[in-house]
Amino acid sequence: MAARDPSPRVNNAIERDEAALIRGVCAGQKELFHELIRPYERGIYLTAFSILRNQGDAEEVAQETLLKAFSHLDQLRSDEKFKGWLFLIAVNEARMRRRKNHQHLFESIDDDPVETTEGDFMPHQFADWRDIPSEVLDKEEIRSAVQKALENLPQKYREVFLLRDVQHLSVEETSKALGLSISAVKTQLHRARLQMREQLAPVFGRRWSDRLPFLKGRNPW
Amino acid sequence: MVTCAEVLKELSNFIDEDIDPQLRAEIENHLRGCRRCSVLLDSTRKTLRIVGDERVFDIPVGYSERLHRFLAKKLGTD
């Protein structure tokens, strides 16, 4: 199983290499741009897809995002992280495309999550989860279940979840990319995580444990 | 002493270690005696490990090649 986040030492090394690549591209070595964006190209596509939910549109937006990043690379401030800046462009490009396609007019009504009056999501699945060996994630049915769970999240939760927990942007970077307050990011992330867990519980939970009498009982929430 | 409802409310901040030390200690104490909350925490952490693995999400076949071909053409690096 891959670690969630690279260690700070690895992160520092990546940032040093990136800074060198960015300097090179800005100095005219355009071919280095390919190397610079390679670690993020999957994430850019997934981000665009999470907003547009259309493969062709998402691919085009990924292309436009990276072309725009190339054109404006010299405007990246020295205190700004390339990754956060790149995903900010991707979100803006995807949202522009979404508006252009008028998708937002059709999705907003049914996309609001069902919540309690306090806006909190209540978990219902309490079966213990099995250990998940890394190779399990290569299985088609597992990948399909995870992708379906992500697609089932309401749009605003999906975007936060994808940037924070799939792409590992910081809370601050996620907030900037999506134009949300820090507290809105944290709230939406919390709900998204619980809903993802709930949806995946039937796949990864030990179903037999549901039948054990001592695990049954009143929901404390 | 924190309740299950408080643990649920702080679960995400707890995972991100974005919580004050006193509350963290109280939650840890609660988790030692509450199986449901422990399951909730463990399964949420596992969820994050699963989605954090990039193999889980499908990318269209040939996407990377098409992307770099497009950029090479636009940048004049082909």
Boltz contact constraints between the chains, C-beta under 6 A:
constraints:
  - contact:
      token1: [A, 1]
      token2: [B, 49]
      max_distance: 6.0
  - contact:
      token1: [A, 2]
      token2: [B, 53]
      max_distance: 6.0
  - contact:
      token1: [A, 4]
      token2: [B, 52]
      max_distance: 6.0
  - contact:
      token1: [A, 30]
      token2: [B, 75]
      max_distance: 6.0
  - contact:
      token1: [A, 30]
      token2: [B, 77]
      max_distance: 6.0
  - contact:
      token1: [A, 31]
      token2: [B, 77]
      max_distance: 6.0
  - contact:
      token1: [A, 34]
      token2: [B, 68]
      max_distance: 6.0
  - contact:
      token1: [A, 41]
      token2: [B, 67]
      max_distance: 6.0
  - contact:
      token1: [A, 42]
      token2: [B, 59]
      max_distance: 6.0
  - contact:
      token1: [A, 45]
      token2: [B, 59]
      max_distance: 6.0
  - contact:
      token1: [A, 46]
      token2: [B, 57]
      max_distance: 6.0
  - contact:
      token1: [A, 55]
      token2: [B, 60]
      max_distance: 6.0
  - contact:
      token1: [A, 63]
      token2: [B, 70]
      max_distance: 6.0
  - contact:
      token1: [A, 67]
      token2: [B, 74]
      max_distance: 6.0
  - contact:
      token1: [A, 126]
      token2: [B, 36]
      max_distance: 6.0
  - contact:
      token1: [A, 126]
      token2: [B, 39]
      max_distance: 6.0
  - contact:
      token1: [A, 128]
      token2: [B, 39]
      max_distance: 6.0
  - contact:
      token1: [A, 129]
      token2: [B, 43]
      max_distance: 6.0
  - contact:
      token1: [A, 129]
      token2: [B, 46]
      max_distance: 6.0
  - contact:
      token1: [A, 132]
      token2: [B, 46]
      max_distance: 6.0
  - contact:
      token1: [A, 137]
      token2: [B, 53]
      max_distance: 6.0
  - contact:
      token1: [A, 137]
      token2: [B, 55]
      max_distance: 6.0
  - contact:
      token1: [A, 137]
      token2: [B, 56]
      max_distance: 6.0
  - contact:
      token1: [A, 143]
      token2: [B, 56]
      max_distance: 6.0
  - contact:
      token1: [A, 146]
      token2: [B, 56]
      max_distance: 6.0
  - contact:
      token1: [A, 165]
      token2: [B, 48]
      max_distance: 6.0
  - contact:
      token1: [A, 165]
      token2: [B, 51]
      max_distance: 6.0
  - contact:
      token1: [A, 166]
      token2: [B, 51]
      max_distance: 6.0
  - contact:
      token1: [A, 189]
      token2: [B, 12]
      max_distance: 6.0
  - contact:
      token1: [A, 190]
      token2: [B, 12]
      max_distance: 6.0
  - contact:
      token1: [A, 193]
      token2: [B, 12]
      max_distance: 6.0
  - contact:
      token1: [A, 193]
      token2: [B, 44]
      max_distance: 6.0
  - contact:
      token1: [A, 196]
      token2: [B, 47]
      max_distance: 6.0
  - contact:
      token1: [A, 197]
      token2: [B, 43]
      max_distance: 6.0
  - contact:
      token1: [A, 197]
      token2: [B, 44]
      max_distance: 6.0
  - contact:
      token1: [A, 197]
      token2: [B, 47]
      max_distance: 6.0
  - contact:
      token1: [A, 200]
      token2: [B, 47]
      max_distance: 6.0
  - contact:
      token1: [A, 220]
      token2: [B, 4]
      max_distance: 6.0
  - contact:
      token1: [A, 221]
      token2: [B, 4]
      max_distance: 6.0
  - contact:
      token1: [A, 221]
      token2: [B, 5]
      max_distance: 6.0
  - contact:
      token1: [A, 221]
      token2: [B, 8]
      max_distance: 6.0
